[in-house]
Amino acid sequence: MTATEPMLEVQSLTVKRGGKTVVRDVSLSVQPGQIVGLIGPNGAGKSTTFHALVGLVPCQARVLSLAGQDLSRLAMFQRARRGLGYLPQGASVFHGLSVQNNLRAVMEIAVPREDRPALLKQLLNDYGLTELAAQRADTLSGGQQRRLEIARTMASRPSAVLLDEPFAGVDPIAISDLQAAIRNIRDSGVGVLITDHNVRDMLKLVDHAVLIDQGSVLIEGSPAKITADESAKKTYFGDSFH
């Protein structure tokens, strides 16, 4: 990877299901320390794009790379080993384990033994979990569980992460904590690709946005550019979005 290369890049991504093309010629990139938002109407292909990038569904792409490494022929676990983190939609914590053991479970697979204590302390501190370290995950609030899930995604020390609906099921009061957690990922130099139905709060967070409709990119740019675009208003935002 050179200084000019994106951390995560896909060019001409196409996904077919049952003979129907559901994602068509989608291209996007995420730089180190950048948050990119993928937005669009229900059924536009956002989750399918995420699933293709992490290896959950077969796809075709001219380029699919992470830090200059070709991912196109790798299985999901191999992409994870190369440094692609993924937070799936819905709850994914180990409910019967403590907060710290949720993190240790990932580190045992991905992190050398001598590095684990320092990384555990850092993750607990960075994501506001230090005082909850010994608490069982199933006793946490929705926002606390989501912060734990984000911390656990970072426990494998990824180069880029995909966050699928991180605000889903979380009370509005906890959204700002999650935004801070995601900014912390960006500030560590990791590239972030995020999608969420809570587009208003997501656009407050992202540096760059890609709007897709019917499986294809309609427009991309800064949040200000996207929300001011007439075609984006007609397709997705409406005239009253501010």
Secondary structure, DSSP 8 states (H G I E B T S, - for coil): --TTS-SEEEEEEEEEETTEEEEEEEEEEE-TT-EEEEE-STTSSHHHHHHHHHTSS--B-SEEEETTEE-TT--HHHHHHHTEEEE-SS--S-TTSBHHHHHHHHHHHHS-GGGHHHHHHHHHHHTT-GGGTTSBGGGS-HHHHHHHHHHHHHTT--SEEEEESTTTT--HHHHHHHHHHHHHHHHTT-EEEEE-S-HHHHHTT-SEEEEEETTEEEEEE-HHHHHH-HHHIIIII-TT--
